[in-house]
């Protein structure tokens, strides 16, 4: 039995935020129906395509879902969604702020149709506060929430993070809210509205940076490069190796002592470096000592050597190295799936439950591919009715 077997989910989502949440629910066994506008999810039109012409980003986030093409601006399309909601457990949406309310499909209206419905809304800034109602994307939230101002080097420009950390962290948060609401419903029988904003979800990741600001009373070290966000651990950096870079950090004085024993550099015995406070006060000198030593090693050899001493470290891998990493493949978050049409790569799930097998992903459907089947199976709609909706441009 899967964890969410029998749970029916409607995803009115686009881009990464809501689709990631519902992708995880699909891997946990939920039946996910993805609602798309007549034009389709914007990520269907991205240029990075798989061999069969499907954008890879879209496939990663939407494989394993049934897809419906439905015009929610049309009253007839709104009525179809209400009918689907009657037998649904969860609806997850991240349309532009206020869109669902404008369509008459807000939580109050949908809970009248199904009091047990859990509706989860993902927005940029939430439903209240000075920025409520503003549109947002991963990049703009990184700008607004100090992610960019704390990323990069002190003498350089603000830098966005390489991955889309805001969307995916928020997607995990909204999943947590939905699962909590499902659990509470087992006690109360009632659904509820779950709200997660991109800004709220990413802000806790700034804990070290905010701690440094509060302790110093100034943002003198806002961008710390590869150093600790709060400038309170040293060594803590990416250091050169013969074939790239390796990260090394010593979170305690004991780690530093073990590293000094390995480096055997008289400069490391400087009494100023004995304590964490002293090392943080002289980071440039500490980094110079460590970097002088690491540049004589290959990144993998150094990582293995430090691992044996239980000193936190890791080689800085490239994207091609990551895709070939045997551990990544063994864990199955990246999966190669073979079906009748061939093979494709997509996401598995980082959620591993001992008594609930993950549902293997299937190829993502084309725009509206499952419309007829869903309307027939879920709503008992006749072929004539479906044809009329299609002629009217509703589906």
Protein Blocks (a to p, Z undefined) as FASTA:
>chain_A
ZZkgoiacddddehjlmmmmmmmmmmnopacdddddfkopfklmcfbdcfkopafklmmm
mgoiacddddfkbmklmmmmmmmmmmpfbdcdfbdehklmmnopafklmmmmmmmbccdd
ddfkojedjkgoiacdfklmmmmnommmmgccfklccdddfblfklmmmmmmmmmmmmmm
mmmmmmnopacdddddfklmmmmmmmmmmmmmmmnopakllpgojacfklpaccdddddd
fklcaddddfbfklmmmmmmmnopaklmpmklmpmklmmmmmmmmmmmmmmmmmmpcfkl
mmmmmmmnopacdddddfklmmmpmklmmnomaccdddfkbccdddfdfbdcfklccddd
dddddehklmmmmmmmmnopafklmmmmmmnomZZ
